[in-house]
Structures are given as structure tokens and as C-alpha cells.
Amino acid sequence: MAAQQGDVLLDVEGLSKSYGAVRALEQVSVRVRKGSVHAVVGENGAGKSTLIKIISGAERADAGTLRFAGEPVTVPGTNQAMDLGIATVYQEPQLFADLTVAENIFLGREIRRGGRIDWRAQAERVQTLLDELGLPRHYARRQVGELSVAAKQQVSIAKAMAREARLLILDEPSAILTDNEIEILFDLVRRLVQRGVAVIYISHRLDELFRITDTVTVMRDGQVVGTFGTEDLSVRQIAELMVGHELDNGRTHRDPPAGEPMLSLRGLGRGEAFRDVDVDVAAGEIVALYGLVGSGADEIAATLYGIKPATAGSITIGGTPARIRSPRDAQRHRLAMLPADRKQHGVFAIQDVAFNITTGHARGFRRFGFLMDRARENRVVRELMERLAVKAPGPHTPVDALSGGNQQKVVLARQLVDRPSVLVLEEPTQGVDVGAKEEIHRLVADLAAQGTAVLVVTADLPEALRVADRIVVVRQGTTTVEFDPGARQADVLAAAAGELSQEGAG
């Protein structure tokens, strides 16, 4: 049912935003009604985050207008957004672990009497607030650091409601929650809606939209494709609207080898993170493990490299059972990994290119057991820099002087000093430019052609379609549907988002 003008709490009209030559938003218009849950969906880079940042005061639009409760407004900062009644709760709760729930809720806006904090008044207000939201009273005295992720998220919502938020933005709220925790979140959202609060709900999990949202706005390439009643769509229709049309994935023809798997996972699991994961990768084959944010695909990658060891199932490499409890174990089995977060787990920023490529391989460059063969080390580094087209003046250039794409290639070069039997690439082109992405894809194909079994773990669907010989979908911590190279983008996205039909699958 179309909203009457008086029902509209937030009216976004013609928003545009550019970052240099990149057009993040172009003439975006959205209306959000009071007492409704309004989903905003789109692929990575569709413009969702930019839109939310402008509404919440974290960014300023280049053009366009905002009306809130019928009045034109400017939102120059997040504090001004809160003053209006606009609050944002992110996937990772932004709270202080060493403070209690009550202290977090009132931080910066304490109830004071005679210049001193009125602790009793704050405690009473928190108890009332927790009761209204259906949350346990004992939360008030607990330190936030003792709470689960789901409980912290509930506290973040309570904090927003303590400031009488009228519009609550939930950014990927369910991505790191269990099914039971999601139900608790949805109950809380329904309570807020009954009180007239409007909720903007950002999610990649398309199936859950039908359980909690009234309206869906689909974005693509910085523009609004359309706004629809949720009940008028299916998961597949939303996926097709997000994709728009079948893109040329630019695949080069490959004849992947058949034969026994080099890497085989059977029933692999780790606590509640993931379970019953079955994947095979043959020597010379590229398999993509594709899942949306929070699917558990990244956790599987961490387990394969021994960062977070498995608690169930088996890993077999080259036909031999492999017990991988640490990265050193992985290396002994000739399994290498390119981590997603190169800044935290990949590069040594203050060191030079040569150090970053050869670190961890010192034993292979020693003479007589203790002397470093610097000539050989320099030769290997230069060969890898040339092979991977690392753009740097030389081996002794500091890594932090390189672009993100070149840093990524340096980390990849480290994995190739001793050619691995299995290479796990986690988000291999995350944060790199288009040119570097093309080069990395070419390198992946070259490695497979030389006989390496390659497992690409990614949330980037076009990347999965482009580089992989097969795509295995991960959803809610387990492997589900498998697709062959000719799969339609919308089919794979629909499977990852909740439709487990075999249509379009291999």
C-alpha cells in the first residue's frame, strides 16, 4: 500500500555523491514510512553504504535534499543525526568493553543532579528501557565485554532508543548472528515498529527480508532500480534486480583437469562457526568458495591454514590425511594462503619488498645451514617481482610505499617462493583497482595451469564467476549448491541468499 505523505518519516530526494571520478550515488530517492522496516539491498559497490553514511551524518551529499518528519534538514555530523532522532547500529557493536551496559547507554549524556551523575536515576531509566525492549534486566550491571555479540547488538539498539531514536538504521545486523540470535533481533525490531519507530534494514541475506521487512529498495551502480512491497517479490526476483542483467564475466576458456582431488574436505567443522563442509579441488583446478558476508566462508579459510583449527571432519592433501593445527602445519603440507586482510595478516609495512617476499622461507636461502645466500635471495625476489608485475623501483622499496594492488601481489609472491600444492586465496582482489584485479586473476589462472590446486574464498560474485572452474556456495556455515562455469549470476546469488533450488546449478 502506498504511503500517505503524513506517514513518511524520511524523504530522500535526488541524492548524488562522488569521490573523485567515482560516482557513488546518482539521483537517489527513497521514502521511509513511520513504523515500517525498509530494506535497502544491492551488490557490493551498489551505493548502500554511501547512502546510509549521508543519512546518518557521516558523509555530506554533493546534491539532493533530506526531509525528516516533514521538515527539510541538513545532517552535518553523527551527533546532529542523533539529535534529530536518527541512529545507526553497525554489524560490529561500537561500545566500550570495560564499561557496564548502563554506563555505555548514557555515555556522554549522563543524567546529572547538582553537577554529579545521578546513578540511581540512570539505573531506573535503564531498567525501564530494557523492560520496554524485552531485554533481560541483569544486562544493566554487566560489563559489555562479558556479553555475546548478539547481546552487544541489543545494547547498541537500547542505547539508540535511550536517545529516543525515531529512525534506526541496522547495517548487516544478522551477518554474525546464529539463527536463534536472529530471531531475538527480529522480535526486538518488531517491538520498535509497534512503537512507531522506522527501521532501515541493510542485508545481503535476501531470504530474511520476507520475515521482517515491509518494503525493499534495490540499488545498482549508485542508483535506485526500484522500490517494491516485499510481498510482491521473491528471492530470485530481488537477485535479478540487483544484478540487472547477465554480465560478460570475461572468462578465458579453460579445460580444468579431471582426476583425484589434491585437496579434499569431508564433514569439516569448527564449533558453531561452520559444519559439514565438503569440497574437492583437483590439481590444476580453480574452485571458488562463494558466500555472502557472515556465511562462514572466511572461517573455513582460516581453518584450512590452521589459524583456527577444525573440531570435526577431515582434510586430505594429495591423498594423505592432513592434521592442520597451525600455519606451520599447513606449510609442511605445501598449503599456502593469501589472507584477506593484508594490512593485519599480510604485509610488514615498514620492511622492504624483499623481506616481505622471503620472510618465512629463510631456510631455503641458507648456505652451510646458517649463512644467507643473498645473491640467490635477490634473484628469486626479482624473478617474482617480474612475474607478478610488481610495480616498485626495486626489491628494497618499502612496502608501505606501494599501492594496495602491488602490496597484494607482494603477499602473493611470498606464497610462490616454494610453489604450493594447494593455494587458498581469501578475497584476493579486495581493495585493489581494476588493473591489479585483472593481473591477479591472470596469475591465479597461470598457477592452476602449472598444477596448483587453487581455492578462491570470496564474497565477490563476479570474481567467482570469472576465475573459477566450479563454484561451491556457502550459506549459514555449510556448503550447499554447486555451480558450473556457465551459471547465471542471479542463480548463484539467489542460492547464497537463501534459495536452495538446484535450478541453474551444475
Stockholm file with secondary structure:
# STOCKHOLM 1.0

chainA/1-506         MAAQQGDVLLDVEGLSKSYGAVRALEQVSVRVRKGSVHAVVGENGAGKSTLIKIISGAERADAGTLRFAGEPVTVPGTNQAMDLGIATVYQEPQLFADLTVAENIFLGREIRRGGRIDWRAQAERVQTLLDELGLPRHYARRQVGELSVAAKQQVSIAKAMAREARLLILDEPSAILTDNEIEILFDLVRRLVQRGVAVIYISHRLDELFRITDTVTVMRDGQVVGTFGTEDLSVRQIAELMVGHELDNGRTHRDPPAGEPMLSLRGLGRGEAFRDVDVDVAAGEIVALYGLVGSGADEIAATLYGIKPATAGSITIGGTPARIRSPRDAQRHRLAMLPADRKQHGVFAIQDVAFNITTGHARGFRRFGFLMDRARENRVVRELMERLAVKAPGPHTPVDALSGGNQQKVVLARQLVDRPSVLVLEEPTQGVDVGAKEEIHRLVADLAAQGTAVLVVTADLPEALRVADRIVVVRQGTTTVEFDPGARQADVLAAAAGELSQEGAG
#=GR chainA/1-506 SS CCCCGGGEEEEEEEEEEEETTEEEEEEEEEEEETTCEEEEECSTTSSHHHHHHHHTTSSCCSEEEEEETTEEECCCSHHHHHHHTEEEECSSCCCCTTSBHHHHHHTTSCCEETTEECHHHHHHHHHHHHHHHTCCGGGGGSBGGGSCHHHHHHHHHHHHHHTTCSEEEEESTTTTCCHHHHHHHHHHHHHHHHTTCEEEEECSCGGGHHHHCSEEEEEETTEEEEEEEGGGCCHHHHHHHHHCSCCCCCCCCCCCCCSSEEEEEEEEEETTTEEEEEEEEETTCEEEEECCTTSSHHHHHHHHTTSSCCSEEEEEETTEECCCSSHHHHHHTTEEEECSCIIIIICCTTSBHHHHHHTTCGGGGEETTTEECHHHHHHHHHHHHHHTTCCSSSTTSBGGGSCHHHHHHHHHHHHTSSCCSEEEEESTTTTCCHHHHHHHHHHHHHHHHTTCEEEEEESCHHHHHHHCSEEEEEETTEEEEEECTTCCHHHHHHHHHTCCCCTTCC
#=GC SS_cons         CCCCGGGEEEEEEEEEEEETTEEEEEEEEEEEETTCEEEEECSTTSSHHHHHHHHTTSSCCSEEEEEETTEEECCCSHHHHHHHTEEEECSSCCCCTTSBHHHHHHTTSCCEETTEECHHHHHHHHHHHHHHHTCCGGGGGSBGGGSCHHHHHHHHHHHHHHTTCSEEEEESTTTTCCHHHHHHHHHHHHHHHHTTCEEEEECSCGGGHHHHCSEEEEEETTEEEEEEEGGGCCHHHHHHHHHCSCCCCCCCCCCCCCSSEEEEEEEEEETTTEEEEEEEEETTCEEEEECCTTSSHHHHHHHHTTSSCCSEEEEEETTEECCCSSHHHHHHTTEEEECSCIIIIICCTTSBHHHHHHTTCGGGGEETTTEECHHHHHHHHHHHHHHTTCCSSSTTSBGGGSCHHHHHHHHHHHHTSSCCSEEEEESTTTTCCHHHHHHHHHHHHHHHHTTCEEEEEESCHHHHHHHCSEEEEEETTEEEEEECTTCCHHHHHHHHHTCCCCTTCC
//
